[in-house]
């Protein structure tokens, strides 16, 4: 599965790397509401939530339908400003019908690639959104009702909420990380100018790459697209907004491990990527994750992993311990090694195998605890 942005014929200068205060605030609010997604931010999340005034915390709970499970399109501007106020000013220029449709585009849309009518004018869409919001909780349902019945008033309320966040905690955050994000955007822009888009995408995320499509004879068809390695399917074009063709990349210091992609019909594609951090390991490709899970699906390989998690063992030791032949052990070890789960080293005439606990830990703590139990 993958998300695809067709950029055939797009001038290089229409690919833009730039920070956005509003997008960074959205990433921070998501981390506050879903700390389990961001283990590296637990200290910040705990301290920030503890310092929030009760009124602000309650209002954030009301509106978290916009950023909790996914990120609303209104939080990912295609043409960011230098300040949060500038981003919010641009948001104010969007008409009510489009604003409300965009606010619920990711949260409530069953098919993101298909345009849906605005709930302000379509009764069926309005009923569907209300039903989904009700499943999130009474506060979220009330927020949704206010958005549908009084969009102008709710938009004023929402802007004040974001401004209060800036005063309470985000202003300090932006003064600290805004410089880092601007530097990353400048670096990517210079890399794009000197090395081209393919190398720039590779430097942005291992889950991004440039692809030239081919015809049936294997020749280039002249089509070029950006591919995002995600467990989702979506397709758009850099010319989705005819008035402003291009693709916007927004760096974030709060986003890891998310690679957020907004590509609603008629909107310029926007991608928010986490700025690389030396303490965070590079993410594995989804194909490799699937290969590792399949390798662990065999009961004998699970048994071998349990033994190999405790220390290095030779093929002969494993064969004797489990009552199978050495060739059988070698086949299982080869599968685990191909999936990157096994480390092998030679000690004299012995070849010793050991489970790579760091790799296994990234697959899931339950499995790691199971083999170490």
FINU-801103 format. One record per residue (C-alpha): residue number from 1; residue in three letters; x, y, z. Coordinates in steps of 0.05 Angstrom, whole numbers, padded with zeros to 5 digits. Last residue first. Example, Ala and Ser with C-alpha at 12.3 -4.5 7.8 and 13.67 -1.06 7.14 Angstrom:
! FINU-801103
<pt pos="2" code="ser" x="00273" y="-00021" z="00143"/>
<pt pos="1" code="ala" x="00246" y="-00090" z="00156"/>
This chain:
! FINU-801103
<pt pos="373" code="unk" x="00193" y="-00283" z="00603"/>
<pt pos="372" code="unk" x="00245" y="-00258" z="00553"/>
<pt pos="371" code="unk" x="00209" y="-00285" z="00491"/>
<pt pos="370" code="unk" x="00142" y="-00259" z="00516"/>
<pt pos="369" code="unk" x="00169" y="-00193" z="00540"/>
<pt pos="368" code="unk" x="00196" y="-00180" z="00471"/>
<pt pos="367" code="unk" x="00131" y="-00201" z="00438"/>
<pt pos="366" code="unk" x="00090" y="-00156" z="00484"/>
<pt pos="365" code="unk" x="00139" y="-00098" z="00474"/>
<pt pos="364" code="unk" x="00127" y="-00095" z="00400"/>
<pt pos="363" code="unk" x="00162" y="-00095" z="00333"/>
<pt pos="362" code="unk" x="00211" y="-00041" z="00356"/>
<pt pos="361" code="unk" x="00233" y="-00087" z="00413"/>
<pt pos="360" code="unk" x="00250" y="-00141" z="00363"/>
<pt pos="359" code="unk" x="00299" y="-00095" z="00327"/>
<pt pos="358" code="unk" x="00332" y="-00075" z="00392"/>
<pt pos="357" code="unk" x="00334" y="-00147" z="00417"/>
<pt pos="356" code="unk" x="00373" y="-00173" z="00357"/>
<pt pos="355" code="unk" x="00367" y="-00248" z="00370"/>
<pt pos="354" code="unk" x="00433" y="-00285" z="00372"/>
<pt pos="353" code="unk" x="00469" y="-00333" z="00326"/>
<pt pos="352" code="unk" x="00538" y="-00364" z="00335"/>
<pt pos="351" code="unk" x="00582" y="-00394" z="00280"/>
<pt pos="350" code="unk" x="00634" y="-00439" z="00312"/>
<pt pos="349" code="unk" x="00703" y="-00454" z="00285"/>
<pt pos="348" code="unk" x="00735" y="-00398" z="00323"/>
<pt pos="347" code="unk" x="00679" y="-00351" z="00345"/>
<pt pos="346" code="unk" x="00640" y="-00327" z="00285"/>
<pt pos="345" code="unk" x="00584" y="-00277" z="00288"/>
<pt pos="344" code="unk" x="00511" y="-00275" z="00270"/>
<pt pos="343" code="unk" x="00457" y="-00225" z="00289"/>
<pt pos="342" code="unk" x="00385" y="-00247" z="00278"/>
<pt pos="341" code="unk" x="00321" y="-00207" z="00267"/>
<pt pos="340" code="unk" x="00340" y="-00175" z="00200"/>
<pt pos="339" code="unk" x="00284" y="-00210" z="00161"/>
<pt pos="338" code="unk" x="00337" y="-00248" z="00121"/>
<pt pos="337" code="unk" x="00367" y="-00270" z="00188"/>
<pt pos="336" code="unk" x="00301" y="-00299" z="00212"/>
<pt pos="335" code="unk" x="00291" y="-00337" z="00148"/>
<pt pos="334" code="unk" x="00363" y="-00362" z="00147"/>
<pt pos="333" code="unk" x="00357" y="-00384" z="00220"/>
<pt pos="332" code="unk" x="00296" y="-00426" z="00203"/>
<pt pos="331" code="unk" x="00332" y="-00459" z="00145"/>
<pt pos="330" code="unk" x="00394" y="-00471" z="00187"/>
<pt pos="329" code="unk" x="00353" y="-00503" z="00242"/>
<pt pos="328" code="unk" x="00322" y="-00551" z="00192"/>
<pt pos="327" code="unk" x="00392" y="-00567" z="00164"/>
<pt pos="326" code="unk" x="00417" y="-00581" z="00236"/>
<pt pos="325" code="unk" x="00362" y="-00633" z="00247"/>
<pt pos="324" code="unk" x="00308" y="-00626" z="00299"/>
<pt pos="323" code="unk" x="00305" y="-00646" z="00372"/>
<pt pos="322" code="unk" x="00296" y="-00575" z="00400"/>
<pt pos="321" code="unk" x="00358" y="-00570" z="00444"/>
<pt pos="320" code="unk" x="00401" y="-00615" z="00400"/>
<pt pos="319" code="unk" x="00386" y="-00575" z="00337"/>
<pt pos="318" code="unk" x="00396" y="-00509" z="00374"/>
<pt pos="317" code="unk" x="00464" y="-00530" z="00400"/>
<pt pos="316" code="unk" x="00486" y="-00554" z="00331"/>
<pt pos="315" code="unk" x="00465" y="-00488" z="00299"/>
<pt pos="314" code="unk" x="00507" y="-00449" z="00348"/>
<pt pos="313" code="unk" x="00479" y="-00406" z="00404"/>
<pt pos="312" code="unk" x="00487" y="-00334" z="00425"/>
<pt pos="311" code="unk" x="00449" y="-00309" z="00486"/>
<pt pos="310" code="unk" x="00382" y="-00305" z="00521"/>
<pt pos="309" code="unk" x="00343" y="-00278" z="00462"/>
<pt pos="308" code="unk" x="00368" y="-00337" z="00420"/>
<pt pos="307" code="unk" x="00330" y="-00386" z="00464"/>
<pt pos="306" code="unk" x="00264" y="-00350" z="00458"/>
<pt pos="305" code="unk" x="00277" y="-00335" z="00385"/>
<pt pos="304" code="unk" x="00285" y="-00409" z="00371"/>
<pt pos="303" code="unk" x="00218" y="-00424" z="00402"/>
<pt pos="302" code="unk" x="00185" y="-00370" z="00359"/>
<pt pos="301" code="unk" x="00220" y="-00399" z="00299"/>
<pt pos="300" code="unk" x="00190" y="-00466" z="00316"/>
<pt pos="299" code="unk" x="00120" y="-00436" z="00321"/>
<pt pos="298" code="unk" x="00124" y="-00403" z="00252"/>
<pt pos="297" code="unk" x="00093" y="-00332" z="00251"/>
<pt pos="296" code="unk" x="00158" y="-00298" z="00270"/>
<pt pos="295" code="unk" x="00183" y="-00297" z="00199"/>
<pt pos="294" code="unk" x="00116" y="-00270" z="00176"/>
<pt pos="293" code="unk" x="00122" y="-00212" z="00225"/>
<pt pos="292" code="unk" x="00192" y="-00197" z="00201"/>
<pt pos="291" code="unk" x="00172" y="-00198" z="00128"/>
<pt pos="290" code="unk" x="00113" y="-00152" z="00143"/>
<pt pos="289" code="unk" x="00160" y="-00103" z="00178"/>
<pt pos="288" code="unk" x="00208" y="-00108" z="00119"/>
<pt pos="287" code="unk" x="00152" y="-00090" z="00069"/>
<pt pos="286" code="unk" x="00131" y="-00033" z="00114"/>
<pt pos="285" code="unk" x="00200" y="-00002" z="00109"/>
<pt pos="284" code="unk" x="00237" y="00003" z="00175"/>
<pt pos="283" code="unk" x="00238" y="00070" z="00212"/>
<pt pos="282" code="unk" x="00306" y="00102" z="00226"/>
<pt pos="281" code="unk" x="00324" y="00098" z="00299"/>
<pt pos="280" code="unk" x="00310" y="00159" z="00343"/>
<pt pos="279" code="unk" x="00366" y="00187" z="00386"/>
<pt pos="278" code="unk" x="00398" y="00225" z="00329"/>
<pt pos="277" code="unk" x="00334" y="00263" z="00312"/>
<pt pos="276" code="unk" x="00309" y="00272" z="00241"/>
<pt pos="275" code="unk" x="00256" y="00325" z="00233"/>
<pt pos="274" code="unk" x="00188" y="00291" z="00229"/>
<pt pos="273" code="unk" x="00150" y="00300" z="00163"/>
<pt pos="272" code="unk" x="00085" y="00338" z="00149"/>
<pt pos="271" code="unk" x="00061" y="00329" z="00078"/>
<pt pos="270" code="unk" x="00014" y="00376" z="00043"/>
<pt pos="269" code="unk" x="-00021" y="00365" z="-00024"/>
<pt pos="268" code="unk" x="-00055" y="00428" z="-00052"/>
<pt pos="267" code="unk" x="-00129" y="00423" z="-00040"/>
<pt pos="266" code="unk" x="-00183" y="00409" z="-00092"/>
<pt pos="265" code="unk" x="-00198" y="00339" z="-00067"/>
<pt pos="264" code="unk" x="-00165" y="00328" z="00001"/>
<pt pos="263" code="unk" x="-00092" y="00309" z="00001"/>
<pt pos="262" code="unk" x="-00065" y="00315" z="00071"/>
<pt pos="261" code="unk" x="-00007" y="00269" z="00089"/>
<pt pos="260" code="unk" x="00021" y="00261" z="00158"/>
<pt pos="259" code="unk" x="00085" y="00221" z="00168"/>
<pt pos="258" code="unk" x="00078" y="00201" z="00241"/>
<pt pos="257" code="unk" x="00135" y="00170" z="00282"/>
<pt pos="256" code="unk" x="00155" y="00224" z="00300"/>
<pt pos="255" code="unk" x="00113" y="00288" z="00294"/>
<pt pos="254" code="unk" x="00135" y="00333" z="00350"/>
<pt pos="253" code="unk" x="00196" y="00367" z="00318"/>
<pt pos="252" code="unk" x="00158" y="00381" z="00254"/>
<pt pos="251" code="unk" x="00179" y="00397" z="00183"/>
<pt pos="250" code="unk" x="00124" y="00418" z="00133"/>
<pt pos="249" code="unk" x="00130" y="00397" z="00060"/>
<pt pos="248" code="unk" x="00085" y="00432" z="00010"/>
<pt pos="247" code="unk" x="00070" y="00404" z="-00059"/>
<pt pos="246" code="unk" x="00053" y="00445" z="-00121"/>
<pt pos="245" code="unk" x="-00002" y="00476" z="-00162"/>
<pt pos="244" code="unk" x="-00035" y="00540" z="-00135"/>
<pt pos="243" code="unk" x="-00095" y="00562" z="-00176"/>
<pt pos="242" code="unk" x="-00105" y="00492" z="-00205"/>
<pt pos="241" code="unk" x="-00110" y="00462" z="-00135"/>
<pt pos="240" code="unk" x="-00104" y="00388" z="-00148"/>
<pt pos="239" code="unk" x="-00045" y="00404" z="-00194"/>
<pt pos="238" code="unk" x="00006" y="00367" z="-00150"/>
<pt pos="237" code="unk" x="-00037" y="00306" z="-00161"/>
<pt pos="236" code="unk" x="-00073" y="00258" z="-00115"/>
<pt pos="235" code="unk" x="-00075" y="00185" z="-00097"/>
<pt pos="234" code="unk" x="-00088" y="00151" z="-00031"/>
<pt pos="233" code="unk" x="-00078" y="00083" z="-00001"/>
<pt pos="232" code="unk" x="-00062" y="00069" z="00071"/>
<pt pos="231" code="unk" x="-00009" y="00031" z="00110"/>
<pt pos="230" code="unk" x="00043" y="00082" z="00089"/>
<pt pos="229" code="unk" x="00104" y="00083" z="00044"/>
<pt pos="228" code="unk" x="00095" y="00151" z="00011"/>
<pt pos="227" code="unk" x="00109" y="00154" z="-00064"/>
<pt pos="226" code="unk" x="00124" y="00219" z="-00102"/>
<pt pos="225" code="unk" x="00106" y="00214" z="-00175"/>
<pt pos="224" code="unk" x="00134" y="00223" z="-00244"/>
<pt pos="223" code="unk" x="00101" y="00206" z="-00310"/>
<pt pos="222" code="unk" x="00143" y="00206" z="-00374"/>
<pt pos="221" code="unk" x="00121" y="00137" z="-00393"/>
<pt pos="220" code="unk" x="00191" y="00110" z="-00382"/>
<pt pos="219" code="unk" x="00203" y="00047" z="-00421"/>
<pt pos="218" code="unk" x="00189" y="-00022" z="-00394"/>
<pt pos="217" code="unk" x="00148" y="-00046" z="-00454"/>
<pt pos="216" code="unk" x="00084" y="-00043" z="-00414"/>
<pt pos="215" code="unk" x="00095" y="00031" z="-00398"/>
<pt pos="214" code="unk" x="00138" y="00056" z="-00341"/>
<pt pos="213" code="unk" x="00126" y="00102" z="-00282"/>
<pt pos="212" code="unk" x="00183" y="00145" z="-00255"/>
<pt pos="211" code="unk" x="00185" y="00141" z="-00179"/>
<pt pos="210" code="unk" x="00211" y="00189" z="-00127"/>
<pt pos="209" code="unk" x="00217" y="00164" z="-00055"/>
<pt pos="208" code="unk" x="00190" y="00174" z="00014"/>
<pt pos="207" code="unk" x="00186" y="00126" z="00073"/>
<pt pos="206" code="unk" x="00261" y="00133" z="00087"/>
<pt pos="205" code="unk" x="00245" y="00205" z="00104"/>
<pt pos="204" code="unk" x="00270" y="00275" z="00087"/>
<pt pos="203" code="unk" x="00339" y="00256" z="00062"/>
<pt pos="202" code="unk" x="00309" y="00206" z="00013"/>
<pt pos="201" code="unk" x="00260" y="00259" z="-00010"/>
<pt pos="200" code="unk" x="00317" y="00308" z="-00022"/>
<pt pos="199" code="unk" x="00357" y="00255" z="-00061"/>
<pt pos="198" code="unk" x="00299" y="00243" z="-00109"/>
<pt pos="197" code="unk" x="00281" y="00317" z="-00113"/>
<pt pos="196" code="unk" x="00346" y="00343" z="-00142"/>
<pt pos="195" code="unk" x="00417" y="00348" z="-00116"/>
<pt pos="194" code="unk" x="00434" y="00423" z="-00116"/>
<pt pos="193" code="unk" x="00367" y="00458" z="-00115"/>
<pt pos="192" code="unk" x="00332" y="00404" z="-00075"/>
<pt pos="191" code="unk" x="00389" y="00402" z="-00025"/>
<pt pos="190" code="unk" x="00384" y="00478" z="-00017"/>
<pt pos="189" code="unk" x="00309" y="00472" z="-00003"/>
<pt pos="188" code="unk" x="00321" y="00414" z="00045"/>
<pt pos="187" code="unk" x="00373" y="00454" z="00083"/>
<pt pos="186" code="unk" x="00328" y="00515" z="00086"/>
<pt pos="185" code="unk" x="00270" y="00473" z="00112"/>
<pt pos="184" code="unk" x="00315" y="00442" z="00165"/>
<pt pos="183" code="unk" x="00339" y="00511" z="00187"/>
<pt pos="182" code="unk" x="00268" y="00536" z="00192"/>
<pt pos="181" code="unk" x="00250" y="00475" z="00234"/>
<pt pos="180" code="unk" x="00307" y="00487" z="00282"/>
<pt pos="179" code="unk" x="00292" y="00561" z="00289"/>
<pt pos="178" code="unk" x="00218" y="00546" z="00302"/>
<pt pos="177" code="unk" x="00237" y="00495" z="00355"/>
<pt pos="176" code="unk" x="00253" y="00542" z="00413"/>
<pt pos="175" code="unk" x="00212" y="00604" z="00399"/>
<pt pos="174" code="unk" x="00156" y="00557" z="00377"/>
<pt pos="173" code="unk" x="00156" y="00519" z="00442"/>
<pt pos="172" code="unk" x="00155" y="00582" z="00485"/>
<pt pos="171" code="unk" x="00095" y="00608" z="00446"/>
<pt pos="170" code="unk" x="00062" y="00539" z="00449"/>
<pt pos="169" code="unk" x="00054" y="00536" z="00525"/>
<pt pos="168" code="unk" x="00000" y="00580" z="00555"/>
<pt pos="167" code="unk" x="00000" y="00640" z="00509"/>
<pt pos="166" code="unk" x="00003" y="00599" z="00445"/>
<pt pos="165" code="unk" x="-00050" y="00552" z="00472"/>
<pt pos="164" code="unk" x="-00094" y="00613" z="00487"/>
<pt pos="163" code="unk" x="-00086" y="00635" z="00415"/>
<pt pos="162" code="unk" x="-00106" y="00566" z="00391"/>
<pt pos="161" code="unk" x="-00168" y="00567" z="00434"/>
<pt pos="160" code="unk" x="-00185" y="00638" z="00412"/>
<pt pos="159" code="unk" x="-00183" y="00614" z="00340"/>
<pt pos="158" code="unk" x="-00229" y="00557" z="00357"/>
<pt pos="157" code="unk" x="-00280" y="00601" z="00391"/>
<pt pos="156" code="unk" x="-00281" y="00649" z="00332"/>
<pt pos="155" code="unk" x="-00290" y="00589" z="00286"/>
<pt pos="154" code="unk" x="-00346" y="00563" z="00331"/>
<pt pos="153" code="unk" x="-00384" y="00629" z="00325"/>
<pt pos="152" code="unk" x="-00380" y="00629" z="00250"/>
<pt pos="151" code="unk" x="-00397" y="00556" z="00244"/>
<pt pos="150" code="unk" x="-00460" y="00562" z="00286"/>
<pt pos="149" code="unk" x="-00504" y="00501" z="00275"/>
<pt pos="148" code="unk" x="-00454" y="00453" z="00245"/>
<pt pos="147" code="unk" x="-00393" y="00473" z="00286"/>
<pt pos="146" code="unk" x="-00435" y="00477" z="00349"/>
<pt pos="145" code="unk" x="-00462" y="00407" z="00337"/>
<pt pos="144" code="unk" x="-00391" y="00382" z="00327"/>
<pt pos="143" code="unk" x="-00367" y="00412" z="00392"/>
<pt pos="142" code="unk" x="-00427" y="00382" z="00428"/>
<pt pos="141" code="unk" x="-00410" y="00313" z="00400"/>
<pt pos="140" code="unk" x="-00338" y="00320" z="00420"/>
<pt pos="139" code="unk" x="-00359" y="00337" z="00491"/>
<pt pos="138" code="unk" x="-00408" y="00279" z="00493"/>
<pt pos="137" code="unk" x="-00357" y="00227" z="00471"/>
<pt pos="136" code="unk" x="-00322" y="00199" z="00409"/>
<pt pos="135" code="unk" x="-00383" y="00157" z="00387"/>
<pt pos="134" code="unk" x="-00424" y="00221" z="00385"/>
<pt pos="133" code="unk" x="-00374" y="00250" z="00335"/>
<pt pos="132" code="unk" x="-00387" y="00191" z="00288"/>
<pt pos="131" code="unk" x="-00462" y="00200" z="00292"/>
<pt pos="130" code="unk" x="-00458" y="00275" z="00282"/>
<pt pos="129" code="unk" x="-00413" y="00267" z="00221"/>
<pt pos="128" code="unk" x="-00460" y="00217" z="00189"/>
<pt pos="127" code="unk" x="-00521" y="00261" z="00202"/>
<pt pos="126" code="unk" x="-00487" y="00322" z="00170"/>
<pt pos="125" code="unk" x="-00465" y="00281" z="00110"/>
<pt pos="124" code="unk" x="-00536" y="00258" z="00099"/>
<pt pos="123" code="unk" x="-00564" y="00328" z="00108"/>
<pt pos="122" code="unk" x="-00518" y="00360" z="00057"/>
<pt pos="121" code="unk" x="-00510" y="00436" z="00059"/>
<pt pos="120" code="unk" x="-00470" y="00449" z="00123"/>
<pt pos="119" code="unk" x="-00443" y="00378" z="00121"/>
<pt pos="118" code="unk" x="-00402" y="00399" z="00060"/>
<pt pos="117" code="unk" x="-00405" y="00348" z="00006"/>
<pt pos="116" code="unk" x="-00352" y="00293" z="00002"/>
<pt pos="115" code="unk" x="-00296" y="00288" z="-00047"/>
<pt pos="114" code="unk" x="-00268" y="00218" z="-00055"/>
<pt pos="113" code="unk" x="-00195" y="00205" z="-00039"/>
<pt pos="112" code="unk" x="-00208" y="00208" z="00036"/>
<pt pos="111" code="unk" x="-00257" y="00152" z="00033"/>
<pt pos="110" code="unk" x="-00297" y="00141" z="00097"/>
<pt pos="109" code="unk" x="-00291" y="00215" z="00116"/>
<pt pos="108" code="unk" x="-00301" y="00230" z="00190"/>
<pt pos="107" code="unk" x="-00235" y="00248" z="00221"/>
<pt pos="106" code="unk" x="-00197" y="00262" z="00157"/>
<pt pos="105" code="unk" x="-00246" y="00311" z="00124"/>
<pt pos="104" code="unk" x="-00278" y="00336" z="00188"/>
<pt pos="103" code="unk" x="-00246" y="00405" z="00190"/>
<pt pos="102" code="unk" x="-00241" y="00407" z="00115"/>
<pt pos="101" code="unk" x="-00317" y="00402" z="00105"/>
<pt pos="100" code="unk" x="-00327" y="00455" z="00159"/>
<pt pos="99" code="unk" x="-00278" y="00503" z="00126"/>
<pt pos="98" code="unk" x="-00304" y="00490" z="00056"/>
<pt pos="97" code="unk" x="-00375" y="00507" z="00076"/>
<pt pos="96" code="unk" x="-00354" y="00565" z="00121"/>
<pt pos="95" code="unk" x="-00311" y="00601" z="00070"/>
<pt pos="94" code="unk" x="-00236" y="00601" z="00080"/>
<pt pos="93" code="unk" x="-00206" y="00670" z="00096"/>
<pt pos="92" code="unk" x="-00204" y="00657" z="00171"/>
<pt pos="91" code="unk" x="-00153" y="00602" z="00159"/>
<pt pos="90" code="unk" x="-00106" y="00652" z="00126"/>
<pt pos="89" code="unk" x="-00111" y="00696" z="00188"/>
<pt pos="88" code="unk" x="-00098" y="00635" z="00232"/>
<pt pos="87" code="unk" x="-00032" y="00621" z="00195"/>
<pt pos="86" code="unk" x="-00012" y="00694" z="00203"/>
<pt pos="85" code="unk" x="-00029" y="00693" z="00277"/>
<pt pos="84" code="unk" x="00012" y="00630" z="00286"/>
<pt pos="83" code="unk" x="00072" y="00667" z="00258"/>
<pt pos="82" code="unk" x="00116" y="00663" z="00196"/>
<pt pos="81" code="unk" x="00058" y="00643" z="00152"/>
<pt pos="80" code="unk" x="00044" y="00576" z="00120"/>
<pt pos="79" code="unk" x="00021" y="00565" z="00048"/>
<pt pos="78" code="unk" x="-00005" y="00494" z="00044"/>
<pt pos="77" code="unk" x="-00033" y="00498" z="00114"/>
<pt pos="76" code="unk" x="-00039" y="00433" z="00154"/>
<pt pos="75" code="unk" x="-00084" y="00445" z="00214"/>
<pt pos="74" code="unk" x="-00146" y="00458" z="00171"/>
<pt pos="73" code="unk" x="-00136" y="00389" z="00141"/>
<pt pos="72" code="unk" x="-00153" y="00356" z="00207"/>
<pt pos="71" code="unk" x="-00100" y="00311" z="00236"/>
<pt pos="70" code="unk" x="-00113" y="00240" z="00258"/>
<pt pos="69" code="unk" x="-00138" y="00203" z="00319"/>
<pt pos="68" code="unk" x="-00130" y="00263" z="00365"/>
<pt pos="67" code="unk" x="-00125" y="00325" z="00321"/>
<pt pos="66" code="unk" x="-00192" y="00354" z="00301"/>
<pt pos="65" code="unk" x="-00234" y="00309" z="00347"/>
<pt pos="64" code="unk" x="-00193" y="00342" z="00402"/>
<pt pos="63" code="unk" x="-00240" y="00401" z="00403"/>
<pt pos="62" code="unk" x="-00278" y="00388" z="00467"/>
<pt pos="61" code="unk" x="-00217" y="00361" z="00503"/>
<pt pos="60" code="unk" x="-00178" y="00423" z="00486"/>
<pt pos="59" code="unk" x="-00234" y="00465" z="00515"/>
<pt pos="58" code="unk" x="-00231" y="00426" z="00581"/>
<pt pos="57" code="unk" x="-00155" y="00433" z="00586"/>
<pt pos="56" code="unk" x="-00161" y="00508" z="00573"/>
<pt pos="55" code="unk" x="-00213" y="00516" z="00629"/>
<pt pos="54" code="unk" x="-00174" y="00473" z="00678"/>
<pt pos="53" code="unk" x="-00109" y="00512" z="00669"/>
<pt pos="52" code="unk" x="-00054" y="00471" z="00637"/>
<pt pos="51" code="unk" x="00008" y="00460" z="00679"/>
<pt pos="50" code="unk" x="-00003" y="00385" z="00690"/>
<pt pos="49" code="unk" x="-00015" y="00374" z="00616"/>
<pt pos="48" code="unk" x="00050" y="00409" z="00599"/>
<pt pos="47" code="unk" x="00092" y="00371" z="00650"/>
<pt pos="46" code="unk" x="00064" y="00303" z="00631"/>
<pt pos="45" code="unk" x="00069" y="00315" z="00556"/>
<pt pos="44" code="unk" x="00140" y="00341" z="00561"/>
<pt pos="43" code="unk" x="00164" y="00281" z="00601"/>
<pt pos="42" code="unk" x="00126" y="00232" z="00557"/>
<pt pos="41" code="unk" x="00155" y="00261" z="00492"/>
<pt pos="40" code="unk" x="00200" y="00203" z="00471"/>
<pt pos="39" code="unk" x="00142" y="00154" z="00480"/>
<pt pos="38" code="unk" x="00102" y="00190" z="00425"/>
<pt pos="37" code="unk" x="00042" y="00149" z="00402"/>
<pt pos="36" code="unk" x="00024" y="00132" z="00474"/>
<pt pos="35" code="unk" x="00021" y="00206" z="00489"/>
<pt pos="34" code="unk" x="-00044" y="00212" z="00449"/>
<pt pos="33" code="unk" x="-00079" y="00277" z="00471"/>
<pt pos="32" code="unk" x="-00015" y="00317" z="00486"/>
<pt pos="31" code="unk" x="00020" y="00288" z="00425"/>
<pt pos="30" code="unk" x="-00038" y="00309" z="00381"/>
<pt pos="29" code="unk" x="-00037" y="00379" z="00410"/>
<pt pos="28" code="unk" x="00038" y="00384" z="00395"/>
<pt pos="27" code="unk" x="00027" y="00362" z="00323"/>
<pt pos="26" code="unk" x="-00029" y="00412" z="00314"/>
<pt pos="25" code="unk" x="00014" y="00467" z="00343"/>
<pt pos="24" code="unk" x="00069" y="00448" z="00294"/>
<pt pos="23" code="unk" x="00019" y="00453" z="00237"/>
<pt pos="22" code="unk" x="-00004" y="00521" z="00261"/>
<pt pos="21" code="unk" x="00068" y="00547" z="00268"/>
<pt pos="20" code="unk" x="00085" y="00524" z="00198"/>
<pt pos="19" code="unk" x="00155" y="00509" z="00174"/>
<pt pos="18" code="unk" x="00174" y="00510" z="00100"/>
<pt pos="17" code="unk" x="00196" y="00462" z="00045"/>
<pt pos="16" code="unk" x="00164" y="00478" z="-00022"/>
<pt pos="15" code="unk" x="00160" y="00437" z="-00086"/>
<pt pos="14" code="unk" x="00134" y="00489" z="-00136"/>
<pt pos="13" code="unk" x="00206" y="00510" z="-00151"/>
<pt pos="12" code="unk" x="00219" y="00443" z="-00183"/>
<pt pos="11" code="unk" x="00168" y="00457" z="-00239"/>
<pt pos="10" code="unk" x="00112" y="00405" z="-00240"/>
<pt pos="9" code="unk" x="00105" y="00369" z="-00306"/>
<pt pos="8" code="unk" x="00088" y="00302" z="-00275"/>
<pt pos="7" code="unk" x="00080" y="00312" z="-00200"/>
<pt pos="6" code="unk" x="00031" y="00255" z="-00186"/>
<pt pos="5" code="unk" x="00027" y="00246" z="-00111"/>
<pt pos="4" code="unk" x="00020" y="00174" z="-00088"/>
<pt pos="3" code="unk" x="00001" y="00143" z="-00022"/>
<pt pos="2" code="unk" x="00023" y="00071" z="-00013"/>
<pt pos="1" code="unk" x="00000" y="00000" z="00000"/>
